[in-house]
Amino acid sequence: MTTKTSAIEVAGLRKAYGDLEVIAGVDLSVPAGTVYALLGPNGAGKTTPVRILSTLLPADGGRARVAGYDVRREAERVRASIGVSGQFSAVDELLTGRENLRLMADLGHLGRRRAEGVVGRLLERFDLVGAAEPCGRRIWMRCSWLSPAAPPLGPLLGPLLGPLLGPLPGPLPGRPLRGCRHERPVLRRA
């Protein structure tokens, strides 16, 4: 089912909650190195496949592979191969943006030198340098500074661990156009 160049392979994927079937025989193949989006209104069944592919939810039927690993039988390998960034990513509000990204890099075992480079590039590309450093007293530039109108830091956390799997927000109010314009190439390199 999976080739060496496939990031995601799904065949006949099914999931139901009681009598409500939310995924009915989905087939999907996503080549490695591509950006792929599931589009649809609220309740259309976009999050459920992401939860299955990231091993957070078991499928009721079908087969799914991520990075060449079976999501059911090789869940630990799948989790070690991907970074997941949810719609509402958890950032530690007591840390600066840079500290949050460094923490995620540490969890991903990137090594100090590589982590510093990746974190710096992500912050610059997404126009978040201001959220990354303390200003005067440290408390003023914590992640709590990121209001709903501010550019989101959360979606940058997933790519530090591996190929991104999860919902990314589209261009939202308050999100700098510079960050949106560069988002796709950065995600491909992350």
C-alpha positions as CSV (number, residue, x, y, z in Angstrom):
1,M,0.0,0.0,0.0
2,T,2.8,2.5,0.9
3,T,5.7,3.4,-1.3
4,K,8.9,5.0,-0.1
5,T,7.8,8.3,-1.4
6,S,4.4,8.3,0.4
7,A,4.0,10.3,3.6
8,I,0.4,9.1,4.1
9,E,-1.5,6.1,2.7
10,V,-5.1,5.4,3.7
11,A,-7.3,2.7,2.3
12,G,-10.9,2.1,3.2
13,L,-10.7,4.1,6.5
14,R,-13.8,4.1,8.6
15,K,-14.9,5.6,11.9
16,A,-18.2,5.8,13.6
17,Y,-19.4,7.3,16.9
18,G,-22.4,5.1,17.8
19,D,-24.7,5.0,14.8
20,L,-23.1,8.1,13.2
21,E,-20.6,7.1,10.6
22,V,-18.2,10.1,10.3
23,I,-15.6,8.5,7.9
24,A,-16.9,6.0,5.3
25,G,-14.3,4.2,3.3
26,V,-11.8,7.0,2.8
27,D,-8.9,6.3,0.4
28,L,-6.0,8.8,0.3
29,S,-2.4,9.0,-0.8
30,V,-0.2,12.0,0.1
31,P,3.3,12.0,-1.5
32,A,6.2,12.9,0.8
33,G,7.2,16.6,0.6
34,T,3.8,17.9,-0.3
35,V,1.3,20.2,1.6
36,Y,-2.1,18.6,1.7
37,A,-5.3,20.1,3.1
38,L,-8.7,18.6,4.1
39,L,-11.3,21.3,3.5
40,G,-14.9,21.5,4.6
41,P,-17.3,23.0,7.0
42,N,-17.4,22.3,10.8
43,G,-18.5,18.8,11.4
44,A,-17.5,17.5,8.0
45,G,-15.0,15.0,9.4
46,K,-11.6,16.7,8.9
47,T,-10.3,16.3,12.4
48,T,-11.1,12.6,12.8
49,P,-8.7,11.4,10.1
50,V,-6.0,13.5,11.6
51,R,-6.6,12.0,15.0
52,I,-6.5,8.5,13.5
53,L,-3.3,9.2,11.5
54,S,-1.6,10.7,14.6
55,T,-2.6,7.6,16.6
56,L,-4.8,9.5,19.0
57,L,-8.0,7.6,17.9
58,P,-8.4,4.1,16.6
59,A,-10.1,3.5,13.3
60,D,-13.0,1.1,13.1
61,G,-11.9,-0.2,9.7
62,G,-9.5,0.2,6.9
63,R,-5.7,0.7,6.8
64,A,-3.6,3.7,7.4
65,R,0.2,4.3,7.2
66,V,2.2,7.4,8.1
67,A,5.9,7.7,7.2
68,G,5.7,4.0,6.1
69,Y,4.4,2.8,9.5
70,D,1.1,1.2,10.3
71,V,-0.8,3.5,12.6
72,R,-2.4,0.6,14.5
73,R,0.6,-1.8,14.8
74,E,3.5,0.7,14.8
75,A,1.9,3.6,16.7
76,E,5.2,4.5,18.6
77,R,7.1,4.7,15.3
78,V,4.4,6.9,13.8
79,R,4.5,9.3,16.8
80,A,8.3,9.4,16.6
81,S,8.1,10.3,12.9
82,I,5.7,13.2,13.0
83,G,4.9,16.5,14.7
84,V,1.3,17.3,15.4
85,S,0.0,20.8,15.7
86,G,-3.6,21.0,16.7
87,Q,-6.0,23.9,16.1
88,F,-5.4,25.0,19.6
89,S,-1.8,24.2,20.4
90,A,-0.7,24.2,24.0
91,V,2.0,26.7,24.7
92,D,3.4,27.4,28.2
93,E,2.3,30.9,29.0
94,L,5.2,31.2,31.5
95,L,7.8,30.8,28.8
96,T,8.7,33.1,25.9
97,G,8.0,32.1,22.4
98,R,11.6,31.2,21.9
99,E,11.6,29.1,25.1
100,N,8.5,27.2,24.0
101,L,10.1,26.4,20.6
102,R,13.3,25.3,22.3
103,L,11.4,23.0,24.6
104,M,9.7,21.4,21.6
105,A,13.1,21.1,19.9
106,D,14.5,19.4,23.0
107,L,11.5,16.9,23.0
108,G,12.3,16.2,19.4
109,H,16.0,15.5,20.2
110,L,17.2,18.1,17.6
111,G,20.4,19.0,19.5
112,R,21.2,22.5,20.7
113,R,23.0,23.8,17.6
114,R,20.4,22.5,15.1
115,A,17.5,23.6,17.4
116,E,18.8,27.2,17.6
117,G,19.0,27.5,13.8
118,V,15.5,26.0,13.2
119,V,13.9,28.0,16.0
120,G,15.4,31.3,14.7
121,R,14.4,30.6,11.1
122,L,10.8,29.7,12.0
123,L,10.4,32.8,14.2
124,E,11.8,35.1,11.4
125,R,9.7,33.5,8.6
126,F,6.5,33.7,10.6
127,D,7.2,37.3,11.8
128,L,7.2,36.2,15.5
129,V,10.5,37.5,16.7
130,G,8.7,40.0,19.0
131,A,7.0,37.2,20.8
132,A,10.2,35.2,21.2
133,E,12.2,37.5,23.4
134,P,11.7,39.2,26.7
135,C,11.3,42.9,26.6
136,G,12.5,44.7,29.7
137,R,10.9,42.7,32.5
138,R,10.5,39.1,31.3
139,I,6.9,38.8,32.3
140,W,5.7,41.2,29.6
141,M,6.8,39.1,26.7
142,R,5.6,35.7,27.8
143,C,3.4,33.7,25.5
144,S,0.3,35.1,27.2
145,W,1.1,38.2,25.0
146,L,-0.2,36.2,22.1
147,S,-3.8,37.2,22.1
148,P,-6.4,35.8,19.6
149,A,-5.5,38.8,17.3
150,A,-1.8,38.1,17.5
151,P,0.0,35.7,15.1
152,P,-0.2,32.1,16.4
153,L,2.9,30.4,17.9
154,G,1.3,27.0,18.3
155,P,1.4,25.8,14.6
156,L,5.2,26.2,14.7
157,L,5.6,23.7,17.5
158,G,4.6,20.6,15.5
159,P,7.2,21.0,12.6
160,L,10.0,21.0,15.1
161,L,9.4,17.3,15.9
162,G,9.0,16.0,12.3
163,P,6.8,16.3,9.3
164,L,3.7,18.2,10.3
165,L,0.4,16.3,10.7
166,G,-2.5,18.4,11.9
167,P,-4.7,21.3,11.2
168,L,-3.0,24.6,10.6
169,P,-5.1,27.8,10.7
170,G,-5.6,29.7,7.4
171,P,-4.9,33.4,7.2
172,L,-6.7,34.6,10.3
173,P,-7.4,38.2,11.5
174,G,-4.3,39.6,13.0
175,R,-2.0,37.1,11.3
176,P,0.7,38.9,9.4
177,L,0.5,38.5,5.6
178,R,4.3,38.0,5.6
179,G,3.9,34.9,7.8
180,C,1.1,33.5,5.6
181,R,3.0,34.0,2.4
182,H,6.0,32.1,3.7
183,E,4.1,29.4,5.5
184,R,4.0,26.8,2.8
185,P,7.7,26.7,1.9
186,V,8.7,26.7,5.6
187,L,6.4,23.7,6.3
188,R,8.0,21.9,3.4
189,R,11.5,22.4,4.8
190,A,10.6,21.9,8.4
